[in-house]
Amino acid sequence: MLTQPECLPCIIDDLWGAIKSEIPGKSTQWEIWQQALRWLADQSLSQKVPSYYITGVHRLLKRISGISFPFQERRNKANRLGQELASLVENESRGRDGFSRFSFLLRIAVAANSLDFRTVGLGYESPLQELKRNLLQSAQELAVDETRGIYSRCQQASRILYIHDNVGEIALDKLLIGALKAEGKEVVSAVKGGPITSDVILEDAKVVSLEEVSEKIIVAGPDTLGISFEEISEEMVREISSVQLIIAKGQANFYIFSEYHSRVSSPVACLFRTKCDIVSQLFRKKGTVNIAYLLTK
């Protein structure tokens, strides 16, 4: 999905939420604003996906402020909370197998996409316990439910690429990957090479011991919100071309694959919680809803 006019206020609001949370000095706040607005004004905003522009303004925030690892404490707390939730979910999943187990853990993994402390999620300054309540509340019926088709594609695949989204959420992703591994699937996990907002990096994968279930963990590219075909790593290119299925978490990755699915040969299972009506309306829905959608040729 390319950027729409309605996306610009969201980009600006997200930047302001990050500035308020991380940057105390007014002079630095003003410098970030001036450079970010100037940069946005120079862009052809309708020509790229929204995550490209969110990435751009957050990179400016890091460069100007000198904070190379924003939200580090909040990210660590989210990971601890995710692990607590994963323990509860793992207990609930016992006694299930086959499609029943897969479907249960997929719904939890989709609901876990609400563990996003950006402005379009719960906000940069929201109490982290709200993330726990939000997950439990959002583990509801899927507004778009193509779980059967996704499971069928998983059964046909020997190797799957799993593209992660948020910190905290990754602990719930691990459970779904574990279920796939138990069915004999090789799953490659893709994370970011540098921190941006709440997106997962290698350190987060280590915190939740993702290597216990993933065949290997690769870096998809640098500090981009969602993956970027413009900055994608060579290893990510190789995996995309060799797997039989891609599981892509989060709305930013939905932007990419819905717009550029022709660049990959395999089907893509998009698992995410919508953050805005613009995306929900693509599925003829309103409000914030849970999506399990299979992109095929």
Secondary structure, 3 states (H helix, E strand, C coil): CCCCCCHHHHHHHHHHHHHHHHCCCHHHHHHHHHHHHHHHHCCCHHHCCHHHHHHHHHHHHHHHHCCCCCCHHHHHHHHHHHHHHHHHHHHHHCCCCHHHHHHHHHHHHHHHHHCCCCCCCCCCCCCCHHHHHHHHHHCCCCCEECHHHHHHHHHHCCEEEEECCECCHHHHHHHHHHHHHHCCCEEEEEEECCCCCCECEHHHHHHCCHHHCCCEEEEEECCCCCCCCCCCCHHHHHHHHHCCEEEEECHHHHHHHHHHHHHCCCCEEEEEECCCHHHHHHCCCCCCCEEEEEECC
